[in-house]
């Protein structure tokens, strides 16, 4: 009886998450459309149904609560696209440090950054590639995502879009990643940055990769217009 009740509760929560975009469901495996609540902030998500695969809250160095959520889409059993959304749970009067990995990097396929360089009012995004590595001291949400995606053919290198916004005492970071293997490209031998076939100096000589990256840029421009409305 208890197992039946738990299954029924999970099923109802999944239905609520799909039908009511204002609901936040912390049940792993729940499905969401249109937007998702991360912390107390409604964040628009790209088209389609997304599965919640990791949710966690951590404390920043200034003891502020930071919420992080991973959503994913599969094609068959293969990881095709995923979102990593991070934001603050409560207003922080001191503002938030500018994310220079997004705002100020030049060795990327495309970069847009606001010109004001104001820590309390920033809008930036890039088209970039990332090696699939946990890195030093990963947050628990990242660890949980990697554990989950180990069985879903996570690529050694992903392509994608990274967005950073800061408005006064709030920030939002979204990384939208794509598995290039799904698009017909061979996976890279390793997750190393150096010598990666998707590095801008190398990929820029391959017309097929250039066209793929142009497609990602177009997706990024559309998504940027939606995300920049989240923080008020």
FIZADREN-899653 format. One line per 3 residues: number of its first residue (from 1); their letters; for each residue z, y, x of N, C-alpha, C. Coordinates in pm, whole numbers, plus 50000, padded with zeros to 5 digits. Layout:
NUM	A	Z/Y/X/Z/Y/X/Z/Y/X  ...
This chain:
1	XXX	50000/49879/50083/50000/50000/50000/50000/50126/50085  50082/50126/50193/50089/50243/50280/49952/50269/50346  49884/50164/50391/49753/50180/50454/49654/50238/50354
4	XXX	49660/50192/50228/49569/50243/50127/49595/50392/50103  49724/50430/50100/49758/50571/50078/49708/50658/50191  49727/50614/50317/49683/50692/50432/49531/50707/50432
7	XXX	49461/50599/50399/49315/50606/50394/49271/50704/50286  49337/50699/50168/49301/50789/50058/49327/50934/50097  49441/50962/50164/49473/51098/50207/49369/51149/50305
10	XXX	49329/51063/50400/49226/51102/50497/49094/51132/50426  49058/51048/50327/48932/51066/50255/48931/51197/50177  49041/51230/50112/49050/51355/50037/49040/51474/50131
13	XXX	49104/51464/50248/49100/51574/50344/48959/51597/50395  48886/51490/50419/48747/51503/50463/48665/51574/50357  48684/51535/50229/48610/51600/50122/48642/51748/50115
16	XXX	48768/51781/50130/48809/51922/50124/48745/52000/50238  48744/51941/50358/48688/52011/50473/48539/52036/50457  48469/51943/50394/48325/51959/50377/48294/52059/50266
19	XXX	48368/52051/50155/48334/52132/50038/48395/52271/50044  48511/52285/50107/48578/52414/50111/48585/52462/50254  48494/52552/50292/48486/52594/50431/48607/52676/50473
22	XXX	48689/52720/50376/48808/52796/50411/48924/52704/50451  48908/52574/50432/49018/52482/50463/49011/52438/50608  49127/52431/50670/49134/52376/50806/49195/52237/50796
25	XXX	49123/52140/50842/49174/52003/50837/49193/51954/50979  49313/51911/51013/49341/51870/51150/49328/51720/51169  49272/51650/51069/49250/51507/51082/49127/51485/51168
28	XXX	49144/51416/51280/49029/51387/51365/48931/51299/51288  48805/51331/51301/48704/51260/51226/48663/51331/51098  48736/51437/51063/48698/51515/50945/48564/51583/50968
31	XXX	48493/51612/50861/48360/51673/50871/48362/51813/50809  48295/51906/50875/48292/52045/50829/48149/52098/50831  48124/52197/50748/47995/52266/50742/48019/52416/50735
34	XXX	47920/52490/50779/47913/52636/50763/48010/52713/50851  48140/52686/50841/48237/52751/50928/48362/52665/50938  48442/52693/51038/48565/52618/51061/48675/52717/51098
37	XXX	48797/52687/51054/48910/52769/51093/48967/52715/51223  48967/52799/51325/49030/52766/51453/49147/52862/51466  49268/52809/51472/49384/52894/51458/49380/52951/51317
40	XXX	49382/53082/51306/49372/53146/51173/49241/53223/51159  49141/53186/51237/49016/53262/51241/48899/53176/51193  48823/53228/51097/48706/53157/51047/48588/53181/51140
43	XXX	48534/53073/51195/48425/53082/51292/48302/53014/51234  48189/53085/51224/48066/53021/51174/48018/52914/51271  47965/52806/51217/47913/52698/51300/47767/52674/51263
46	XXX	47687/52624/51358/47544/52603/51332/47519/52504/51218  47394/52498/51179/47353/52418/51064/47388/52271/51082  47418/52207/50970/47445/52064/50971/47592/52033/50951
49	XXX	47623/51904/50953/47760/51857/50940/47816/51827/51078  47936/51878/51104/48001/51862/51234/48130/51782/51218  48158/51698/51315/48278/51615/51313/48384/51674/51406
52	XXX	48506/51685/51357/48618/51731/51438/48659/51619/51532  48652/51643/51664/48684/51536/51758/48803/51570/51848  48848/51696/51847/48962/51733/51930/49019/51865/51882
55	XXX	49151/51872/51866/49220/51993/51824/49350/52003/51902  49377/52121/51959/49501/52136/52034/49537/52284/52045  49665/52311/52061/49715/52447/52083/49796/52450/52212
58	XXX	49772/52552/52293/49845/52565/52420/49904/52706/52429  49991/52727/52527/50049/52858/52553/49977/52921/52673  49942/53049/52659/49880/53120/52771/49988/53161/52871
61	XXX	49945/53221/52983/50041/53265/53084/50136/53372/53031  50093/53442/52925/50179/53543/52863/50250/53489/52739  50249/53355/52726/50319/53284/52619/50255/53304/52481
64	XXX	50128/53340/52478/50056/53350/52351/49997/53214/52314  49994/53184/52185/49935/53059/52139/49783/53069/52138  49720/52971/52202/49574/52963/52208/49531/52833/52138
67	XXX	49440/52846/52042/49390/52730/51968/49253/52691/52020  49230/52561/52033/49101/52511/52080/49059/52392/51996  48932/52392/51955/48878/52285/51873/48741/52242/51925
70	XXX	48718/52111/51930/48586/52057/51964/48525/51994/51838  48400/52028/51813/48322/51968/51706/48199/51903/51769  48149/51797/51707/48034/51727/51766/47938/51678/51659
73	XXX	47812/51661/51700/47710/51596/51619/47651/51481/51701  47629/51367/51636/47569/51251/51700/47429/51227/51647  47344/51169/51730/47218/51111/51686/47225/50963/51719
76	XXX	47243/50882/51614/47279/50743/51638/47421/50741/51693  47440/50677/51806/47571/50676/51872/47576/50775/51988  47469/50850/52009/47459/50940/52124/47506/51081/52089
79	XXX	47591/51135/52174/47634/51273/52161/47512/51364/52176  47483/51446/52073/47365/51531/52075/47398/51677/52097  47499/51727/52024/47540/51867/52035/47690/51874/52015
82	XXX	47752/51971/52079/47896/51989/52057/47936/52135/52077  48044/52171/52009/48099/52307/52013/48241/52302/52066  48272/52395/52154/48408/52414/52204/48447/52556/52165
85	XXX	48541/52570/52072/48580/52700/52019/48724/52729/52057  48747/52845/52118/48880/52883/52164/48912/53025/52119  49032/53046/52066/49070/53180/52022/49222/53192/52020
88	XXX	49270/53315/52013/49415/53339/52007/49465/53326/51863  49588/53280/51850/49647/53265/51717/49710/53393/51665  49751/53481/51755/49819/53604/51713/49771/53721/51798
91	XXX	49774/53837/51738/49734/53960/51806/49813/53980/51935  49742/54016/52043/49808/54044/52171/49778/54188/52210  49878/54277/52206/49853/54420/52227/49799/54454/52366
94	XXX	49820/54368/52463/49773/54396/52598/49626/54365/52621  49558/54311/52519/49418/54274/52535/49402/54144/52613  49277/54108/52641/49246/53982/52708/49150/54007/52824
97	XXX	49169/53933/52930/49085/53949/53049/48940/53913/53017  48850/53991/53068/48706/53967/53052/48670/53834/53117  48594/53750/53047/48552/53620/53101/48430/53641/53190
100	XXX	48454/53651/53318/48346/53682/53412/48247/53567/53428  48290/53444/53397/48198/53331/53404/48088/53343/53299  48115/53417/53193/48015/53439/53089/47954/53578/53100
103	XXX	48039/53678/53121/47992/53817/53116/47919/53863/53241  47955/53811/53356/47908/53871/53480/47834/53777/53574  47797/53659/53528/47723/53565/53613/47576/53598/53616
106	XXX	47516/53585/53731/47373/53612/53747/47291/53485/53769  47356/53376/53817/47283/53252/53847/47273/53164/53722  47227/53225/53611/47213/53154/53485/47070/53174/53433
109	XXX	47035/53104/53328/46899/53111/53275/46876/53237/53192  46984/53288/53133/46976/53415/53061/47116/53471/53052  47129/53603/53061/47259/53667/53050/47248/53795/52969
112	XXX	47337/53811/52873/47351/53939/52804/47497/53982/52814  47521/54106/52850/47656/54159/52856/47655/54303/52808  47757/54340/52732/47771/54479/52690/47783/54567/52814
115	XXX	47751/54691/52800/47749/54781/52915/47876/54861/52935  47973/54847/52842/48091/54932/52849/48195/54885/52951  48195/54753/52981/48296/54695/53071/48438/54728/53025
118	XXX	48457/54732/52895/48587/54761/52837/48659/54629/52809  48775/54608/52868/48848/54483/52851/48883/54458/52704  48899/54564/52628/48940/54548/52489/48822/54549/52391
121	XXX	48701/54549/52443/48584/54551/52355/48465/54494/52433  48450/54361/52430/48348/54293/52509/48264/54201/52422  48134/54195/52451/48042/54102/52387/47946/54050/52493
124	XXX	47948/53920/52517/47864/53863/52623/47818/53724/52581  47701/53683/52634/47662/53543/52619/47559/53505/52724  47551/53376/52752/47459/53324/52853/47393/53196/52805
127	XXX	47277/53166/52864/47217/53032/52859/47242/52972/52996  47304/52855/53000/47344/52800/53129/47341/52647/53123  47365/52584/53235/47384/52439/53239/47521/52410/53298
130	XXX	47580/52299/53256/47714/52263/53302/47719/52114/53338  47785/52085/53448/47811/51946/53482/47926/51895/53397  47913/51772/53349/48017/51713/53264/48132/51663/53351
133	XXX	48227/51752/53372/48342/51720/53456/48466/51782/53396  48578/51712/53404/48702/51765/53350/48752/51884/53430  48726/51885/53559/48774/51995/53642/48924/51988/53663
136	XXX	48979/52083/53739/49123/52081/53767/49204/52131/53647  49314/52066/53619/49410/52105/53515/49343/52136/53380  49270/52042/53323/49204/52068/53193/49305/52074/53080
139	XXX	49276/52152/52978/49359/52156/52858/49347/52023/52785  49448/51993/52705/49452/51864/52636/49334/51845/52542  49288/51952/52478/49172/51940/52389/49049/51895/52465
142	XXX	49034/51941/52588/48920/51901/52671/48932/51754/52709  49051/51713/52748/49075/51572/52784/49043/51482/52666  49092/51520/52548/49067/51439/52429/48918/51430/52397
145	XXX	48845/51541/52414/48701/51538/52390/48632/51444/52488  48669/51448/52614/48606/51362/52714/48636/51215/52686  48758/51185/52645/48792/51047/52611/48707/50999/52495
148	XXX	48690/51085/52394/48610/51048/52277/48464/51031/52316  48410/51122/52394/48267/51120/52425/48230/51018/52532  48328/50958/52597/48300/50851/52694/48220/50738/52631
151	XXX	48242/50714/52503/48174/50604/52433/48054/50652/52353  48012/50778/52377/47900/50833/52301/47792/50892/52393  47775/50831/52508/47664/50864/52599/47660/51013/52636
154	XXX	47775/51067/52671/47780/51207/52716/47697/51222/52843  47610/51323/52850/47523/51337/52968/47600/51389/53089  47547/51365/53206/47607/51422/53328/47592/51574/53331
157	XXX	47482/51624/53276/47459/51769/53270/47420/51807/53128  47483/51911/53077/47447/51964/52945/47386/52102/52962  47306/52140/52866/47250/52275/52859/47313/52344/52740
160	XXX	47321/52476/52746/47377/52539/52629/47402/52687/52638  47484/52731/52545/47512/52873/52523/47662/52895/52530  47703/53001/52597/47844/53036/52603/47860/53181/52560
163	XXX	47953/53205/52467/47974/53338/52410/48119/53381/52433  48137/53509/52463/48272/53565/52477/48278/53699/52406  48383/53714/52323/48407/53838/52251/48554/53877/52267
166	XXX	48580/54004/52286/48716/54057/52286/48716/54187/52207  48808/54197/52112/48823/54318/52032/48972/54350/52026  49010/54453/52102/49148/54498/52101/49241/54381/52139
169	XXX	49317/54328/52046/49413/54223/52082/49368/54083/52050  49238/54063/52028/49187/53931/51993/49071/53891/52083  49051/53760/52099/48934/53712/52174/48879/53586/52108
172	XXX	48754/53558/52135/48687/53438/52086/48590/53391/52192  48598/53263/52228/48503/53201/52320/48443/53079/52251  48311/53070/52251/48242/52954/52193/48141/52902/52294
175	XXX	48147/52773/52323/48046/52709/52406/47973/52608/52320  47841/52626/52308/47755/52541/52225/47668/52461/52320  47695/52331/52333/47629/52247/52433/47529/52151/52370
178	XXX	47423/52122/52445/47316/52034/52401/47297/51924/52505  47268/51804/52457/47236/51692/52545/47085/51692/52569  47038/51725/52688/46893/51732/52712/46824/51597/52703
181	XXX	46899/51487/52714/46840/51354/52702/46783/51336/52562  46850/51393/52461/46802/51384/52323/46665/51451/52309  46640/51553/52391/46512/51625/52387/46405/51559/52474
184	XXX	46438/51445/52536/46340/51371/52613/46348/51388/52763  46446/51463/52813/46462/51480/52957/46549/51368/53014  46527/51336/53141/46611/51239/53208/46745/51303/53241
187	XXX	46851/51224/53230/46982/51276/53268/46986/51295/53419  47066/51390/53464/47079/51411/53608/47161/51299/53670  47138/51267/53797/47210/51155/53860/47361/51176/53863
190	XXX	47404/51302/53881/47547/51333/53887/47573/51460/53807  47701/51499/53801/47739/51623/53734/47753/51738/53833  47709/51719/53956/47725/51822/54058/47643/51948/54026
193	XXX	47699/52064/54058/47629/52191/54039/47523/52210/54146  47561/52186/54272/47467/52203/54383/47355/52101/54373  47232/52149/54385/47117/52058/54380/47085/52006/54242
196	XXX	47148/52061/54139/47123/52013/54004/46980/52047/53961  46907/51952/53904/46769/51978/53862/46756/52086/53755  46870/52122/53690/46866/52226/53588/46909/52362/53644
199	XXX	46934/52371/53773/46967/52502/53830/46850/52596/53808  46879/52724/53788/46776/52822/53751/46661/52826/53851  46688/52809/53979/46582/52814/54081/46489/52694/54075
202	XXX	46541/52582/54024/46462/52459/54016/46393/52447/53880  46470/52464/53774/46414/52451/53638/46308/52555/53611  46317/52671/53678/46220/52778/53659/46081/52745/53708
205	XXX	46066/52631/53776/45935/52587/53824/45874/52478/53735  45946/52440/53630/45903/52332/53542/45875/52391/53403  45750/52393/53361/45713/52459/53236/45779/52393/53116
208	XXX	45795/52261/53120/45858/52191/53008/46003/52235/52992  46072/52250/53105/46211/52296/53099/46218/52443/53058  46123/52523/53103/46120/52664/53066/46108/52678/52914
211	XXX	46020/52600/52852/46002/52606/52707/46129/52562/52635  46195/52459/52686/46320/52412/52625/46427/52522/52633  46436/52587/52748/46535/52693/52766/46504/52814/52678
214	XXX	46377/52842/52657/46340/52951/52566/46386/52920/52424  46375/52794/52387/46423/52753/52254/46573/52772/52241  46647/52738/52346/46792/52758/52344/46826/52907/52335
217	XXX	46752/52989/52406/46776/53133/52400/46757/53185/52258  46653/53138/52189/46630/53182/52051/46745/53140/51960  46795/53019/51980/46911/52973/51904/47031/53062/51934
220	XXX	47047/53095/52063/47159/53178/52104/47156/53317/52044  47038/53376/52036/47027/53510/51978/47069/53511/51832  47030/53408/51759/47067/53398/51618/47217/53374/51602
223	XXX	47272/53285/51684/47414/53252/51673/47501/53369/51717  47458/53442/51819/47530/53561/51867/47546/53663/51755  47442/53683/51677/47448/53780/51568/47553/53741/51465
226	XXX	47576/53612/51447/47677/53565/51351/47818/53572/51412  47831/53532/51537/47963/53527/51599/48022/53666/51623  47938/53764/51647/47989/53897/51681/48058/53963/51560
229	XXX	48042/53903/51441/48108/53957/51321/48247/53898/51297  48286/53800/51380/48414/53731/51356/48532/53821/51383  48532/53888/51497/48644/53975/51532/48620/54114/51474
232	X	48720/54168/51411/48707/54301/51347/48792/54404/51419
